[in-house]
C-alpha cells in the first residue's frame, strides 16, 4: 500500500493499511467464540497453546 499510494494519488485515491492486532473486547469471553474441535493431530498441541494465549488476552 505504501508504494501503491504514489500511483493512485493523482486520481485522489487514498490507501490505508490495516494491521490485525488484539484490542480490548469481549470477543474471547468463554461463551462468545465457537471453538472447533481439534481435528488435525499434528497441530493439536500448537493449537491448544495458541488458544490459551488468546484467551489470556481477553479484556486486555
TILO-462955 format. One line per 2 residues: number of its first residue (from 1); their letters; for each residue x, y, z of C-alpha. Coordinates in Angstrom, 3 decimals. Layout:
BEGIN
NUM> A> X Y Z ~ ...
% end
This chain:
BEGIN
1> XX> 0.000 0.000 0.000 ~ 2.849 2.351 0.746
3> XX> 4.204 2.144 -2.803 ~ 0.753 1.906 -4.409
5> XX> -0.285 5.261 -2.944 ~ 2.099 7.106 -5.270
7> XX> 0.407 5.530 -8.289 ~ -3.152 6.323 -7.210
9> XX> -2.645 9.712 -5.518 ~ -3.084 11.675 -8.764
11> XX> -6.580 10.177 -9.005 ~ -7.445 11.313 -5.463
13> XX> -7.482 7.727 -4.254 ~ -6.160 7.234 -0.742
15> XX> -4.819 3.986 0.688 ~ -4.909 2.667 4.215
17> XX> -3.008 -0.147 5.849 ~ -4.953 -2.151 8.405
19> XX> -2.835 -4.441 10.517 ~ -4.509 -7.141 12.602
21> XX> -3.939 -6.951 16.318 ~ -5.658 -7.647 19.617
23> XX> -7.623 -4.924 21.348 ~ -9.915 -4.835 24.355
25> XX> -13.229 -6.525 23.561 ~ -15.377 -9.288 24.953
27> XX> -14.823 -11.343 21.817 ~ -12.924 -14.053 23.664
29> XX> -15.367 -14.476 26.542 ~ -15.937 -18.188 27.179
31> XX> -19.487 -18.039 25.797 ~ -18.604 -15.933 22.741
33> XX> -16.399 -17.916 20.343 ~ -17.292 -21.247 18.835
35> XX> -14.039 -23.132 19.030 ~ -13.856 -26.040 16.571
37> XX> -12.736 -29.412 17.756 ~ -9.041 -30.027 17.219
39> XX> -9.143 -32.232 14.147 ~ -5.549 -32.349 12.911
41> XX> -3.412 -34.293 15.348 ~ -0.153 -32.785 14.060
43> XX> -1.368 -29.296 15.049 ~ -3.379 -30.127 18.179
45> XX> -0.664 -29.203 20.702 ~ 0.180 -25.917 18.976
47> XX> -3.498 -25.001 18.565 ~ -4.199 -25.686 22.240
49> XX> -1.284 -23.454 23.294 ~ -2.394 -20.687 20.939
51> XX> -5.923 -20.826 22.305 ~ -4.645 -20.414 25.889
53> XX> -2.594 -17.372 24.822 ~ -5.559 -15.804 23.022
55> XX> -7.865 -16.427 25.977 ~ -5.333 -14.765 28.316
57> XX> -5.569 -11.573 26.223 ~ -9.321 -11.242 26.745
59> XX> -10.240 -7.787 28.038 ~ -6.645 -6.503 27.985
% end
